[in-house]
């Protein structure tokens, strides 16, 4: 640990380092598919958990790849990590996967770093990027394999193009990077899937909420989160209204 390292610097350093581990493992070429994803999860997680516990021993830790200890709910500060978001994309040799390192304080996503190792970048709450102008037509992110009906409905009403992409972190950072304008997800996630992306998106000046407009809270006993909206602020009211109007019977 660097002397005097801030939470933001720690998150960025560890997310980037985990990404390097994952790239090196994939480049070796002796594993592929699910076996590669499993090994990547394990190796990146081991490093992240070891380094966080060494650097911030008083903080709690929640990782997708470790057994949860709900005693964390009694602590103000909890690190929430996903060592490999987009295991399928990683195993397929794609670039749309990510590493998430976040710190939630009193239930709020406060610090976040999302590494996109395949693109060679790490985006952080500590160094927000300047938002680009909105795309014309608007661009809306959906799952590669199971586009949510609500998202397809909203995109149609807004005249937005659908953009299929892999991991949650990759989708969220595509909005931050100006490659898309809206990420509406209603298929369910867990806290580690979006805590770091939410922190980075908020710092960049984007709208972040549940699909009903309520804030997203972290460090809950049940880590399941049903839905998420990340979009440009000027689009938030329209997206929330259309999402509320959606009915499966339409």
MIFI-42979 format. One line per 5 residues: number of its first residue (from 1); their letters; for each residue x, y, z of C-alpha. Coordinates in pm, 1 decimal. Example, Ala and Ser with C-alpha at 12.3 -4.5 7.8 and 13.67 -1.06 7.14 Angstrom:
residues 2
1	AS	1230.0 -450.0 780.0 ~ 1367.0 -106.0 714.0;
***
This chain:
residues 250
1	XXXXX	0.0 0.0 0.0 ~ 126.5 344.2 -86.5 ~ 170.0 576.3 209.2 ~ -128.4 804.2 251.6 ~ -320.9 629.9 -26.4;
6	XXXXX	-678.0 761.1 -46.7 ~ -980.6 535.9 -83.8 ~ -1013.0 650.0 -445.2 ~ -649.1 572.9 -519.5 ~ -676.7 233.2 -351.9;
11	XXXXX	-985.4 140.4 -553.5 ~ -824.6 247.0 -881.5 ~ -496.9 68.7 -809.6 ~ -663.2 -258.4 -715.2 ~ -915.2 -262.2 -1000.2;
16	XXXXX	-635.7 -199.3 -1250.0 ~ -413.6 -465.3 -1092.2 ~ -692.4 -722.8 -1097.5 ~ -748.7 -643.4 -1463.9 ~ -380.8 -707.6 -1534.9;
21	XXXXX	-403.1 -1046.6 -1361.4 ~ -702.6 -1138.4 -1576.3 ~ -539.5 -1027.7 -1900.7 ~ -219.9 -1219.1 -1821.4 ~ -416.8 -1533.1 -1735.2;
26	XXXXX	-611.8 -1517.7 -2061.2 ~ -298.0 -1448.4 -2264.6 ~ -135.7 -1768.3 -2135.8 ~ -376.5 -1963.6 -2353.2 ~ -391.0 -2280.6 -2144.3;
31	XXXXX	-751.3 -2224.1 -2028.9 ~ -1065.9 -2123.0 -2211.9 ~ -1438.9 -2075.5 -2164.8 ~ -1583.1 -2154.2 -1823.1 ~ -1252.5 -2288.0 -1688.1;
36	XXXXX	-1082.2 -1959.5 -1775.1 ~ -1361.2 -1759.0 -1614.0 ~ -1346.3 -1966.7 -1295.1 ~ -970.0 -1930.8 -1265.0 ~ -990.8 -1558.3 -1336.5;
41	XXXXX	-1256.3 -1504.3 -1070.3 ~ -1051.3 -1693.1 -813.0 ~ -718.1 -1526.0 -882.8 ~ -848.8 -1170.2 -908.6 ~ -1065.2 -1215.4 -599.8;
46	XXXXX	-778.7 -1351.4 -390.4 ~ -565.1 -1047.6 -468.7 ~ -843.3 -794.5 -415.3 ~ -955.4 -935.1 -80.8 ~ -600.5 -970.8 47.2;
51	XXXXX	-505.7 -615.3 -47.0 ~ -825.6 -454.3 82.6 ~ -795.5 -631.0 417.7 ~ -431.6 -523.8 444.4 ~ -499.7 -162.0 347.7;
56	XXXXX	-829.5 -112.1 533.1 ~ -842.1 -368.6 814.8 ~ -1121.3 -188.5 1002.0 ~ -1358.9 -192.5 703.3 ~ -1603.7 -466.0 606.1;
61	XXXXX	-1581.2 -651.0 275.9 ~ -1845.7 -797.7 45.1 ~ -1729.1 -991.3 -259.6 ~ -1922.3 -1197.3 -510.9 ~ -1664.4 -1471.5 -473.4;
66	XXXXX	-1652.2 -1499.8 -93.0 ~ -1904.9 -1628.2 159.0 ~ -2100.5 -1333.5 293.8 ~ -2084.5 -1231.5 658.4 ~ -2388.9 -1020.4 742.8;
71	XXXXX	-2200.7 -874.7 1039.6 ~ -2085.8 -623.0 776.0 ~ -2430.5 -461.7 801.3 ~ -2333.7 -320.7 1139.2 ~ -2041.1 -128.7 990.7;
76	XXXXX	-2046.0 210.3 822.6 ~ -1782.6 131.3 559.6 ~ -1795.8 -176.5 338.1 ~ -1588.2 -251.3 29.7 ~ -1798.1 -417.6 -240.0;
81	XXXXX	-1609.5 -594.4 -516.9 ~ -1673.0 -800.0 -825.8 ~ -1338.8 -943.8 -939.5 ~ -1473.3 -1032.8 -1284.2 ~ -1798.6 -882.8 -1406.5;
86	XXXXX	-1881.7 -1050.4 -1735.2 ~ -1727.0 -1393.4 -1692.6 ~ -1881.5 -1515.2 -2018.8 ~ -1740.3 -1225.6 -2220.0 ~ -1399.1 -1271.5 -2060.3;
91	XXXXX	-1399.1 -1642.4 -2142.8 ~ -1503.4 -1569.7 -2501.5 ~ -1210.0 -1334.8 -2556.9 ~ -1429.0 -1023.4 -2577.4 ~ -1354.2 -678.9 -2431.7;
96	XXXXX	-1691.9 -599.5 -2267.6 ~ -1610.7 -721.9 -1916.7 ~ -1492.7 -533.4 -1609.5 ~ -1347.6 -533.6 -1258.7 ~ -1542.1 -348.9 -986.7;
101	XXXXX	-1397.4 -209.9 -664.3 ~ -1627.4 11.9 -457.3 ~ -1667.1 154.2 -110.1 ~ -2015.9 211.5 29.7 ~ -2043.1 441.6 329.4;
106	XXXXX	-2366.0 431.6 529.7 ~ -2536.2 255.1 241.2 ~ -2427.1 501.6 -29.2 ~ -2195.6 414.6 -318.7 ~ -1923.3 665.7 -232.9;
111	XXXXX	-1602.8 546.7 -402.3 ~ -1577.0 338.6 -715.8 ~ -1331.7 215.9 -975.9 ~ -1432.3 17.2 -1281.7 ~ -1149.0 -128.7 -1485.4;
116	XXXXX	-1214.4 -217.2 -1848.6 ~ -895.4 -416.5 -1902.5 ~ -975.8 -512.1 -2259.6 ~ -987.6 -140.6 -2343.5 ~ -691.1 -46.6 -2124.2;
121	XXXXX	-882.5 202.2 -1909.6 ~ -998.2 236.1 -1549.5 ~ -1270.9 487.6 -1469.3 ~ -1300.1 618.5 -1115.9 ~ -1513.4 838.1 -895.0;
126	XXXXX	-1196.2 1020.6 -798.7 ~ -1130.5 1147.3 -1151.1 ~ -1469.7 1197.7 -1320.9 ~ -1468.3 1215.9 -1697.8 ~ -1635.5 1504.2 -1882.3;
131	XXXXX	-1962.6 1392.0 -2037.9 ~ -1992.2 1413.5 -2414.7 ~ -2300.5 1551.4 -2592.0 ~ -2591.1 1309.1 -2623.1 ~ -2594.0 1074.9 -2919.2;
136	XXXXX	-2833.2 1142.6 -3206.2 ~ -3032.6 925.8 -3221.2 ~ -3013.6 823.2 -2857.2 ~ -2845.1 492.5 -2779.3 ~ -2975.0 250.4 -2516.6;
141	XXXXX	-2781.4 -46.5 -2377.8 ~ -2932.0 -391.6 -2348.6 ~ -2809.5 -740.4 -2267.6 ~ -2641.4 -939.5 -2541.6 ~ -2851.6 -1245.3 -2461.8;
146	XXXXX	-3176.3 -1129.8 -2295.8 ~ -3281.1 -769.7 -2370.0 ~ -3534.2 -658.4 -2107.6 ~ -3879.8 -595.8 -2249.1 ~ -3905.0 -272.2 -2048.9;
151	XXXXX	-3585.4 -142.3 -2206.8 ~ -3702.7 -232.6 -2556.6 ~ -4034.2 -54.0 -2488.2 ~ -3864.1 261.8 -2358.1 ~ -3616.0 265.6 -2646.4;
156	XXXXX	-3899.1 240.6 -2897.1 ~ -4086.2 531.9 -2738.2 ~ -3771.2 747.8 -2734.1 ~ -3660.6 650.8 -3083.6 ~ -3337.2 517.6 -2936.1;
161	XXXXX	-3108.1 261.6 -3097.0 ~ -3052.6 -59.5 -2902.0 ~ -2688.0 -144.3 -2831.9 ~ -2614.5 -498.1 -2713.3 ~ -2323.9 -530.8 -2471.3;
166	XXXXX	-2192.8 -774.3 -2211.0 ~ -2126.3 -699.4 -1846.2 ~ -2309.2 -450.0 -1625.9 ~ -1988.1 -258.8 -1568.1 ~ -1916.8 -234.7 -1939.6;
171	XXXXX	-2270.1 -107.7 -2005.2 ~ -2258.5 152.0 -1727.6 ~ -1918.0 277.1 -1838.5 ~ -2040.5 302.5 -2198.3 ~ -2282.5 570.1 -2072.8;
176	XXXXX	-2003.9 741.0 -1877.2 ~ -1780.2 731.9 -2185.9 ~ -2052.6 873.8 -2410.4 ~ -2089.1 560.6 -2623.9 ~ -2452.3 535.1 -2512.0;
181	XXXXX	-2705.4 746.8 -2324.5 ~ -2925.0 508.8 -2122.4 ~ -2871.7 186.3 -1928.7 ~ -3202.1 52.3 -1797.5 ~ -3183.1 -289.1 -1631.5;
186	XXXXX	-3479.6 -474.2 -1483.7 ~ -3353.9 -832.4 -1475.8 ~ -3205.2 -823.1 -1126.0 ~ -2847.5 -778.3 -1009.4 ~ -2650.4 -796.3 -685.9;
191	XXXXX	-2472.6 -520.8 -498.6 ~ -2133.2 -610.7 -644.4 ~ -2274.5 -584.6 -997.3 ~ -2341.4 -212.0 -977.3 ~ -2194.0 -45.1 -667.4;
196	XXXXX	-1869.0 59.5 -836.1 ~ -2040.8 157.0 -1164.4 ~ -2296.9 363.4 -971.9 ~ -2024.0 550.8 -783.2 ~ -1837.7 628.4 -1106.4;
201	XXXXX	-2155.7 731.0 -1291.2 ~ -2271.8 960.1 -1010.0 ~ -1933.1 1129.6 -994.9 ~ -1950.6 1191.5 -1370.6 ~ -2283.0 1373.4 -1328.5;
206	XXXXX	-2520.3 1105.4 -1455.2 ~ -2859.5 1017.3 -1310.7 ~ -2858.4 696.5 -1105.9 ~ -3160.5 538.4 -937.6 ~ -3390.9 241.9 -912.1;
211	XXXXX	-3641.9 217.8 -1197.2 ~ -3907.4 373.8 -971.8 ~ -3678.5 673.5 -917.0 ~ -3577.4 582.7 -561.8 ~ -3211.9 581.9 -452.4;
216	XXXXX	-3004.8 264.1 -451.7 ~ -2889.3 154.5 -107.0 ~ -2600.8 -81.2 -36.2 ~ -2476.0 -303.2 246.0 ~ -2813.8 -471.4 291.7;
221	XXXXX	-2860.3 -815.3 451.3 ~ -3009.3 -930.5 118.9 ~ -2767.4 -823.6 -154.6 ~ -3018.5 -861.3 -440.2 ~ -3108.6 -543.4 -630.1;
226	XXXXX	-3405.4 -575.1 -868.2 ~ -3335.7 -292.4 -1111.8 ~ -3116.2 0.3 -1207.9 ~ -3120.7 312.9 -1423.4 ~ -2809.1 502.5 -1530.4;
231	XXXXX	-2867.5 775.0 -1786.7 ~ -2806.3 1135.0 -1878.9 ~ -2985.5 1362.7 -1633.1 ~ -3191.2 1536.6 -1899.5 ~ -3339.4 1201.1 -2001.9;
236	XXXXX	-3419.5 1071.2 -1653.6 ~ -3775.7 1202.1 -1619.1 ~ -3882.0 1065.9 -1956.7 ~ -3719.2 726.3 -1900.3 ~ -3869.9 688.0 -1553.0;
241	XXXXX	-4214.5 787.2 -1681.7 ~ -4199.8 542.7 -1971.3 ~ -4069.1 262.9 -1752.7 ~ -4365.9 318.8 -1519.8 ~ -4600.6 308.9 -1820.6;
246	XXXXX	-4470.0 -25.1 -1943.7 ~ -4707.9 -318.9 -1916.9 ~ -4630.3 -675.7 -2033.8 ~ -4975.3 -680.0 -2194.6 ~ -4882.1 -405.7 -2440.8;
***
